[in-house]
């Protein structure tokens, strides 16, 4: 393990160069060109590591990158990451990559370009040092921040033929491996009312914004953090002018559920509130649904974590399990029974802000952990 640590330390400058290339590309979920550019860079890195690589092209969202490589034994490791970020086009111009002695900064540096660099250099270390690895699949999603709507079928396909999954999302705390996440739902509500001048007594309007306001309070009242439920309405739009009754109002509804057993019940409640008219004369459209199941640890995950913990001891890390509220593609792997360890990337602070940053030392230490786990899995394959 010390040789891997030494290798990663020597390669730190190269890692930062690759990280800078990726971070300085605007690759928000609607920046298809930037997502595809990041994918091409990583596809080239994977080809250089002996992977068979395919770019899966999408018309209206970012392309995905799939890769696989043979290895020791008959069992398979799935390495999962995503190419898109939450930052819109133009963010890099205001907030480009930079690094000081302790941290690297930039849009998406933690979510999750640092984890992608860590993935590549963990594999480089093992290859250049002649270490065995199991069979490996890699899938880098192009629309993860949108719920992996296009990427999900490919993720689930790889999950069904894999025994283990490492999800390269950023760490939530030092020496914590994520084994539990909340499920996620996204609903899109459109309310149709009737336009009229506010003083027109002969053609009374129906205010779609009033209907939406009544629904927002009822929807958010479903939240109960103790019970593991959070419903939020943070994006709304309605009306055309101050003196005309709003003929249309829209809202995006975010739903988070901690426990799989409650998913169906909460979805039913959200739909009932959203689709039931309060004011006479409104018409309602509701699209969307629950996009990610909760990640819940299974017996396979517990065994996998114990293996990771043993590797951690070898390199001086005392690993523990933890939970993260946000969803990830690990929700899909875990739901299919795959042993899944998430939050494998470097420690990140101030996610989605202009001080988003990762610890540079953690990029090395978590890279060492990732490489150590992969090397150990070759013995289990």
C-alpha positions in Angstrom: 0.0 0.0 0.0 2.9 2.3 0.7 4.0 2.0 -3.0 0.5 3.1 -4.1 0.6 6.0 -1.6 4.0 7.1 -3.0 2.8 6.8 -6.6 -0.2 9.0 -5.9 1.9 11.6 -4.1 4.3 11.7 -7.0 1.4 12.1 -9.5 -0.3 14.8 -7.5 0.7 17.5 -10.0 -0.8 15.4 -12.9 -4.0 14.9 -10.9 -4.4 18.6 -10.4 -3.8 19.2 -14.1 -6.5 16.8 -15.1 -8.8 18.3 -12.4 -8.2 21.8 -13.7 -9.1 20.7 -17.3 -12.4 19.2 -16.1 -13.4 22.0 -13.7 -12.7 24.7 -16.2 -15.4 23.3 -18.6 -18.9 24.5 -17.9 -20.8 21.2 -17.6 -24.0 22.0 -15.9 -26.8 19.6 -16.7 -28.0 21.8 -19.6 -24.5 22.5 -20.9 -24.4 19.5 -23.3 -21.3 20.6 -25.1 -19.4 20.9 -21.9 -20.6 17.5 -20.5 -19.6 15.8 -23.7 -16.2 17.5 -23.6 -15.6 16.2 -20.1 -16.7 12.8 -21.2 -14.3 12.7 -24.1 -11.4 13.6 -21.8 -12.3 10.8 -19.5 -12.9 8.3 -22.3 -9.4 8.9 -23.5 -8.0 8.3 -20.0 -9.9 5.0 -19.8 -8.8 3.9 -23.2 -5.2 4.5 -22.1 -5.9 2.2 -19.1 -6.9 -0.7 -21.4 -10.6 -0.3 -21.2 -13.0 -0.9 -24.0 -14.9 2.4 -24.2 -18.2 3.5 -25.7 -19.6 7.0 -25.7 -23.4 6.7 -25.5 -24.9 9.7 -27.3 -27.9 11.6 -26.2 -29.7 14.2 -28.3 -31.1 16.5 -25.6 -28.8 15.8 -22.6 -25.2 15.0 -22.0 -23.6 11.9 -23.4 -22.7 9.0 -21.1 -19.4 7.1 -21.1 -19.3 3.4 -20.6 -16.2 1.3 -20.3 -15.2 -2.2 -19.2 -12.0 -4.2 -18.7 -11.3 -7.8 -18.0 -9.6 -8.8 -14.8 -9.1 -11.6 -12.3 -11.9 -14.0 -11.4 -15.6 -14.1 -12.4 -16.9 -11.3 -10.2 -17.3 -7.6 -11.3 -16.8 -4.2 -9.8 -18.9 -1.3 -11.0 -17.3 2.2 -10.7 -20.0 4.9 -11.0 -19.6 8.6 -11.5 -21.3 11.5 -13.3 -20.2 14.2 -15.8 -22.8 16.9 -15.2 -22.8 19.5 -12.4 -25.4 21.8 -10.8 -23.6 25.0 -12.1 -25.0 26.8 -15.1 -23.2 28.0 -18.2 -20.9 31.0 -17.4 -20.0 29.8 -13.9 -16.4 29.0 -14.9 -15.8 32.6 -16.1 -16.7 33.9 -12.7 -15.3 31.1 -10.6 -12.5 29.2 -12.4 -10.3 26.5 -11.0 -7.6 27.5 -8.5 -5.7 25.7 -5.8 -3.8 26.7 -2.7 -1.7 24.6 -0.4 -4.6 22.7 1.1 -7.6 23.0 -1.2 -8.7 23.0 -4.9 -11.6 25.3 -5.8 -14.0 25.5 -8.7 -17.5 24.7 -10.0 -18.1 20.9 -9.6 -14.7 20.3 -8.1 -16.4 18.3 -5.4 -19.6 17.3 -7.2 -17.9 15.4 -8.6 -14.9 16.1 -10.8 -12.5 15.4 -7.9 -14.0 11.9 -7.6 -13.5 11.3 -11.3 -9.9 12.3 -11.1 -9.5 10.0 -8.1 -11.1 7.1 -10.0 -8.7 7.5 -13.0 -5.6 7.8 -10.8 -6.5 4.9 -8.5 -6.7 2.7 -11.7 -3.4 4.2 -13.0 -1.6 3.4 -9.8 -2.7 -0.2 -9.9 -1.8 -0.6 -13.6 1.6 1.1 -13.4 2.5 -0.9 -10.3 1.4 -4.2 -11.9 -1.4 -5.0 -9.4 -4.2 -7.3 -10.2 -7.8 -6.0 -10.4 -11.1 -7.8 -10.8 -13.3 -7.3 -13.9 -14.3 -3.7 -13.9 -17.2 -1.7 -15.5 -17.3 2.1 -15.5 -20.3 4.2 -16.2 -20.2 8.0 -16.2 -23.7 9.5 -16.3 -24.5 12.6 -18.4 -27.7 13.6 -16.6 -27.2 12.6 -13.0 -28.2 16.0 -11.6 -31.5 15.7 -13.6 -32.3 12.4 -11.9 -30.3 10.1 -14.3 -33.5 9.8 -16.4 -31.5 8.8 -19.5 -28.6 7.2 -17.7 -30.7 5.0 -15.3 -31.3 2.0 -17.7 -27.5 1.7 -18.3 -26.7 2.0 -14.6 -29.2 -0.7 -13.8 -27.9 -2.9 -16.6 -24.4 -2.7 -15.2 -25.7 -3.2 -11.7 -27.4 -6.5 -12.6 -24.1 -8.0 -13.7 -21.9 -6.5 -10.9 -21.1 -7.7 -7.4 -19.8 -4.5 -6.0 -20.2 -0.8 -6.7 -18.1 2.2 -5.7 -19.8 5.5 -6.1 -17.3 8.4 -6.6 -19.4 11.2 -5.0 -17.6 13.4 -2.6 -17.2 12.5 1.1 -19.5 14.0 3.7 -17.1 13.9 6.6 -13.6 12.5 7.3 -13.3 8.7 7.3 -17.1 8.3 6.6 -18.4 6.0 3.8 -21.9 6.6 2.8 -24.2 3.5 2.9 -27.5 5.2 3.2 -29.2 8.0 1.2 -32.7 9.4 1.0 -34.8 8.7 -2.0 -35.7 11.5 -4.4 -38.8 12.6 -6.3 -39.4 15.4 -8.7 -42.9 16.5 -9.6 -43.9 19.2 -12.1 -47.2 21.0 -11.5 -49.0 23.2 -13.9 -52.3 24.9 -12.8 -54.5 26.5 -15.5 -56.9 29.3 -14.4 -58.7 32.0 -16.3 -57.4 35.4 -17.2 -59.4 38.6 -16.7 -58.9 42.1 -15.5 -59.0 42.2 -11.8 -62.0 44.6 -11.8 -63.9 42.8 -14.6 -67.2 41.8 -12.9 -68.7 40.3 -16.1 -65.8 37.9 -16.8 -64.5 36.8 -13.4 -61.0 35.3 -13.6 -59.7 32.3 -11.8 -56.3 32.9 -10.2 -54.0 30.0 -10.8 -51.4 31.6 -8.4 -54.0 31.5 -5.6 -54.5 27.8 -6.2 -50.8 27.2 -6.2 -50.3 29.2 -3.0 -52.8 27.0 -1.2 -51.2 23.9 -2.4 -47.6 24.9 -1.5 -48.5 25.2 2.2 -50.3 21.8 2.2 -47.5 20.1 0.3 -44.7 21.4 2.5 -46.7 20.5 5.6 -46.1 16.8 4.6 -42.5 17.3 5.8 -41.4 15.5 8.9 -37.7 15.2 9.3 -38.1 12.8 12.3 -40.0 10.5 10.0 -37.7 11.0 7.1 -39.9 13.1 4.8 -39.1 16.4 3.2 -41.3 18.1 0.6 -40.1 21.5 -0.8 -41.5 23.9 -3.4 -38.7 26.2 -4.3 -39.2 27.0 -8.0 -42.5 28.7 -8.9 -43.8 30.9 -11.7 -47.2 32.4 -12.5 -49.1 35.1 -14.2 -48.4 37.6 -16.9 -49.0 41.1 -15.4 -50.0 42.8 -12.1 -53.5 43.7 -13.1 -54.6 40.5 -14.8 -55.7 37.4 -13.0 -53.1 34.7 -13.4 -54.2 32.2 -16.0 -51.3 29.8 -15.3 -49.0 28.9 -12.5 -46.2 26.4 -12.3 -44.2 24.8 -9.6 -41.4 22.2 -9.3 -41.9 20.0 -6.2 -38.9 18.3 -4.6 -39.6 15.2 -2.5 -37.1 13.4 -0.2 -37.9 10.1 1.6 -35.5 8.3 3.9 -37.1 4.9 4.0 -38.2 2.8 1.1 -41.2 1.5 3.0 -42.7 5.1 2.9 -42.0 5.9 -0.8 -45.3 4.8 -2.2 -47.3 6.4 0.6 -45.6 9.8 0.3 -46.0 9.8 -3.5 -49.7 9.1 -3.1 -50.1 12.0 -0.7 -48.2 14.4 -3.0 -50.3 13.4 -6.0 -53.6 13.8 -4.1 -52.7 17.3 -2.9 -51.3 18.4 -6.2 -54.2 17.0 -8.3 -57.1 18.0 -6.1 -58.6 21.4 -7.1 -59.4 23.9 -4.4 -60.8 26.7 -6.5 -63.6 26.2 -8.9 -62.6 26.4 -12.5 -59.0 25.4 -12.4 -57.5 22.6 -14.5 -54.4 20.8 -13.2 -51.5 18.9 -14.9 -49.0 16.9 -12.9 -46.0 15.1 -14.3 -43.0 13.4 -12.7 -42.7 11.0 -9.8 -40.1 9.4 -7.5 -36.9 9.3 -9.5 -34.5 7.5 -7.1 -35.2 4.9 -4.4 -33.5 5.4 -1.0 -30.2 3.7 -0.6 -30.5 1.3 2.3 -27.6 -1.0 3.4 -28.1 -4.7 2.7 -26.1 -7.7 3.8 -23.8 -7.5 0.8 -23.0 -3.8 1.6 -22.2 -4.7 5.2 -19.7 -7.3 4.0 -18.2 -4.9 1.5 -17.9 -2.2 4.1 -16.0 -4.6 6.4 -13.6 -5.3 3.6 -13.1 -1.5 3.1 -12.6 -1.0 6.8 -9.8 -3.6 6.8 -8.1 -1.7 3.9 -8.6 1.5 5.8 -6.8 0.1 8.9 -3.8 -0.8 6.6 -3.5 2.9 5.6 -4.3 4.5 8.9 -8.0 5.3 8.4 -10.7 4.4 10.9 -13.7 4.1 8.6 -17.3 4.4 9.7 -20.6 4.3 7.9 -22.7 7.4 7.4 -25.8 8.8 5.6 -26.3 11.6 3.1 -29.6 13.2 2.4 -29.1 13.8 -1.3 -29.6 11.1 -3.9 -27.0 9.5 -6.1 -26.7 6.8 -8.7 -25.8 4.5 -5.8 -29.5 4.5 -5.0 -30.1 2.4 -8.1 -27.2 0.0 -7.5 -28.2 -0.6 -3.9 -31.9 -1.1 -4.7 -30.8 -4.0 -7.0 -28.9 -5.7 -4.1 -25.4 -4.7 -5.2 -22.9 -4.2 -2.4 -22.6 -0.4 -2.6 -20.2 2.1 -1.0 -20.9 5.7 -1.7 -19.1 9.0 -0.9 -15.8 7.5 -2.1 -14.5 10.8 -3.5 -12.5 13.5 -1.6 -13.9 15.6 1.2 -15.9 18.6 -0.1 -16.9 21.8 1.5 -19.5 24.4 0.6 -21.0 22.4 -2.2 -22.6 24.5 -5.0 -21.3 27.8 -3.7 -18.5 29.9 -5.0 -16.2 28.5 -2.3 -16.8 24.9 -3.2 -13.6 23.1 -2.6 -12.0 19.7 -1.9 -9.1 18.8 0.4 -6.0 18.0 -1.7 -4.6 15.6 0.9 -7.9 13.8 0.9 -7.7 13.4 -2.9 -4.5 11.4 -2.3 -5.7 9.4 0.8 -9.1 8.5 -0.7 -7.4 7.6 -3.9 -5.2 5.3 -1.9 -8.3 3.8 -0.2 -10.0 3.3 -3.6 -7.0 1.6 -5.1 -6.6 -0.6 -2.0 -10.2 -1.7 -2.2 -9.9 -2.5 -5.9 -6.7 -4.5 -5.3 -8.3 -6.4 -2.4 -11.4 -7.3 -4.6 -9.1 -9.0 -7.0 -8.4 -11.6 -4.2 -12.2 -11.9 -3.6 -13.1 -12.3 -7.3 
